[in-house]
Every structure is written in structure tokens, then in C-alpha cells.
Amino acid sequence: MSDRPRSDSPSDSAADSSTRSCPDSVPRSSADSGPPSSSASDAPPADTAAPSSAPAASPSDGFGRWLLRSDDTRAVACRDAASVVAVVGLVGLLLVAFSGVWPPLAAVESGSMEPNVDTGDLVFVTDSDRFVGSEAVGETGVVTRDAALSGDGTHLRFGEPGDVIVFAPDGDESETPVIHRAHFWVEEGENWVETKADDDALGDRTCAALHSCPAPHDGFVTKGDANSLYDQVEGQYADTTVVKSEWVTSKSVVRLPWLGQVRVALESLFAVTTSPPLAGSQLVASFG
């Protein structure tokens, strides 16, 4: 029995060689090959076109749409003008709601209330039932100068005691309204020259020399701050009888310096008056 190792037969060696050298002829399936690589050419084309803007509105699209959306200078000017009118209208409504009268502003034409109110000032006026002081006469809503002085002295208008009222002289609504201070209240038949008047504001007149004394009716005796005599002294300033409460259309509460000059200048330029009857409103106020 031989101890040498057993050697392979030639046939076995050839078979093994044949097995090792045989190429893998089986094709790989598409599933085994993995996902196909993508290329730039396979991607959908990008939309590089700029987005189209909405066509500009034109009058043919309708006047309203054109006016609201068009960039035409005429449409822009109309929108700007409408905005200004809307703002002015809103401010006007607020002023009317606050004051209770229309218009709520009056221009001053003379200097009889100086230095407290000057010619050309614009004054803000309110209804008589607004800003009523505790010393007001009855239901008139007006505090006279004498009543303010006899009270706590805090009811001031334009630096002086008492309300400054707007009234129609002699109740004539066709006349320019007057804005003067209410000095005191008198009752029908009262000899107010003896009971309440300041002698310096009478010009040495007696009751017999005045048509308004004794008082023909209940009402106010008035005077401009810059005037030396009462309005009820004939031939002086406003030249009116005792002012009935129903002749009073408003009270002046605030002044806007010089803003009234614009309206007065325009009125003078065009030689027209913008002052309608007092019953409707007062655009111009004389300080008599």
C-alpha cells in the first residue's frame, strides 16, 4: 500500500479548468440593473416665460372700471380729487355733528371784537344748547357777561366773561349776522338803563332816549369787546334792539386766526356774496 498522496486525474483537471473559464453568459435582467440614470435632456422644459400682466383698463371696459384701475393721468387725477372731497366731507360731517349747526365756521369782517378776535379770523360756532354753562339764562343756553361775573368767573369766551353769540340784528335774516358778546338779560318792560346798564356804555343816554328802553321784549343787551357803546344805542355799531333768544343762531367758541381772509378775499375778488339768509346758515359774520 503506497503512502504517496493521491493525484487528480487529467480528466478531473480539465473539467475544473473548463468550469473556471466558462464566462457568465446569462444576461442580467432589467430589474437587476437598478434604476436608469436620468439626464438633463429627459427633464421637462422649464417655463422661462415671464408671467403675463393683466391688460390695462381702458374706457371701453367700462367707465367705472377704467376710473378705478387705470394708470391714465386723467383717472389718477379723478381718484385724487375724489379722495380730497371725501376727506373734506368727512371732516365737515364731524364738525357739524360736534357743533350742531351748518356751516360750523364763520369769517369775521370787522374789528369790533378786537383784540380778542381780529378781522379775517375764522370762528368755530356751535348751537346754543352746546357747552352750556351753569349760569345760563333759562333755556337759552347763553351765559351773559354779568352772570359770568356774578358766578365763579370761569365761563370765559375769547378771554372775557360771557358767551359770544351770533344773531340776526333786529331779527332780520337778510342782514349780515352779528357776533357780539351778550352782556345781560332783560325782561319785557324793564328799564335796563337804570337796573343793569354800565353808564360808560350808554354814552350819556337815558332810557327815554333809547327806542329799546324800556325793553320791548325779553332778550339780550349786546356789545362788541372793542366798542364803547351797547348795540342797543341807536346809530351805533350793530344798531339792533334787544336781541330775542330766537334770533340767536349759534355761539362762538374757538377762533382760527386769519383763515377767514381767504374767503373774504375771494368774495371781494369776484364781487359776490356767499352769505345766504341766516335761517339757513351764516358764512360771513360782522362784528359791527
WOQUIRA-V558583 format. One record per backbone hydrogen bond with DSSP energy under -0.5 kcal/mol. CO is the residue of the C=O (numbers start at 1). NH is the residue of the N-H. Records with the same first field share a line. If there is no record, write none. Layout:
# WOQUIRA-V558583
CO: NH, NH
This chain:
# WOQUIRA-V558583
9: 13
10: 14
11: 15
12: 16
13: 17
14: 18
15: 19
16: 20
17: 21
18: 22
23: 25
25: 27
29: 32, 33
31: 34
39: 42, 43
40: 43
46: 48
58: 61
59: 62
62: 66
63: 67
64: 68
65: 69
66: 70
72: 76
73: 77
74: 78
75: 79
76: 80
77: 81
78: 82
79: 83
80: 84
81: 85
82: 86
83: 87
84: 88
85: 89
86: 90
87: 91
88: 92
89: 93
90: 94
91: 95
92: 96
93: 97
94: 98
95: 99
96: 100
99: 127
104: 125
106: 123
107: 285
108: 120
111: 114
112: 226, 227
113: 116, 117
118: 121
120: 260, 261
121: 108
122: 256
123: 106, 125
124: 253, 254
126: 251
127: 130
133: 136
136: 138
137: 140
142: 137, 144
143: 163
144: 148
145: 149
146: 150
147: 151
148: 153
154: 156
155: 162
157: 160
160: 157
163: 165, 182
164: 252
165: 167, 180
166: 249, 250
167: 169, 178
168: 171
169: 172
171: 173
172: 175
173: 278
177: 286
178: 167, 180
180: 165
181: 183, 223
182: 145
183: 146
184: 221
186: 219
187: 190
190: 192, 215
191: 194, 195
192: 196, 197
197: 199
198: 201
199: 202, 203, 204
201: 230
202: 205
206: 209
207: 210
210: 213
215: 189
219: 186
220: 222, 243
221: 183, 184
222: 231
223: 181
224: 227
230: 233
231: 240
232: 234
233: 236
236: 239
242: 244
243: 220
244: 247
245: 248
247: 168, 249
250: 166
251: 126
252: 164
254: 124
255: 257
256: 122, 259
258: 261
259: 262, 263
260: 264
261: 265
262: 266
263: 267
264: 268
265: 269
266: 270
267: 271, 272
274: 276
277: 280, 281
283: 107
284: 177
285: 109
286: 179
